[in-house]
Amino acid sequence: MQTFKDQHPIHTDITVAWADMDALQHVNNVVYLRYFEIARIDFLNKINLFDTISPNGVGPVISENNIRYKRPVTFPDTLTVGVTISDIKTDRFVMNYTVFSHAQNAITTTGTSKVVMFDFETGQKALIAEPLLSALVSYSQDEQ
């Protein structure tokens, strides 16, 4: 677990709820999107993104999500979702999620979200501004 946390300096613990499971008695596939959202918001909060945006200004929107299910997760369990960044462009970046199960002591799920910066006033894509760009680069998996 310590190696996982070292590889994912920003990570979020999530307790699996009984209601997260489906009729097949494992966490329903769609629930992972909520887990990713929780980890994404926690990541963006920890890098202070929400201190720099206003509701009518420029902010992140998700243009695509991908999930790879490796092992089923069941209740009870605690998951640690690690977040890293890759593919930083002038107006977008990719958030990479790795889900570690405490009960299984293993990675169960991986996924990505393409995040585009969006100007809510103009309805157009926008550039990634500082200090967000520097924060993203510091958590990037890409070679610097």
C-alpha positions, -999 to +999 in steps of 0.1 A: +000+000+000+028+024+008+043+019-027+009+027-042+006+059-021+042+069-031+032+065-068+000+085-063+008+115-040-027+126-043-051+098-034-086+095-019-100+068+003-135+057-005-156+033+016-176+009-005-213+012+004-237-017+004-258+002-021-228+003-045-233-034-053-257-047-079-277-079-082-245-098-091-231-088-057-202-067-068-198-030-072-218-019-102-198-008-132-213+027-133-204+034-096-168+037-106-176+069-125-188+083-091-156+070-074-136+088-102-156+120-097-149+119-059-112+114-065-111+141-093-128+167-072-105+158-042-075+162-065-086+195-079-094+208-045-060+197-031-043+217-059-065+247-051-082+248-085-115+259-069-098+289-054-090+302-089-123+297-108-157+314-106-190+299-117-191+321-148-154+318-156-132+291-170-133+256-155-129+220-162-154+198-180-152+161-188-152+152-225-146+114-222-143+087-196-128+052-199-127+024-174-109-009-173-123-034-148-096-059-136-112-075-105-146-073-089-150-053-057-175-062-030-188-048+003-172-044+028-141-027+014-122+005+014-107+017-019-079+042-024-081+060-057-048+075-069-048+103-095-021+112-119-020+135-149-009+129-185-012+143-220-012+180-210-021+202-239-028+240-241-065+235-234-069+199-220-053+171-200-060+135-190-066+124-154-056+088-147-072+068-119-059+037-103-082+020-077-066-001-050-087-024-029-076-027+008-095-060+012-078-076-019-045-057-015-046-053-053-054-028-080-089-036-092-098-008-117-081+018-138-095+046-158-091+080-174-110+112-179-102+137-207-106+171-191-111+202-213-109+238-199-141+256-208-151+292-207-187+291-194-193+327-205-183+323-241-192+286-245-158+279-260-127+259-250-101+279-230-064+277-223-051+262-191-040+291-170-013+294-143-011+283-115-032+252-127-008+244-155+022+242-130+002+221-106-008+197-133+028+194-146+040+185-111+016+155-110+022+145-146+033+110-156+047+124-188+085+128-191+094+164-184 
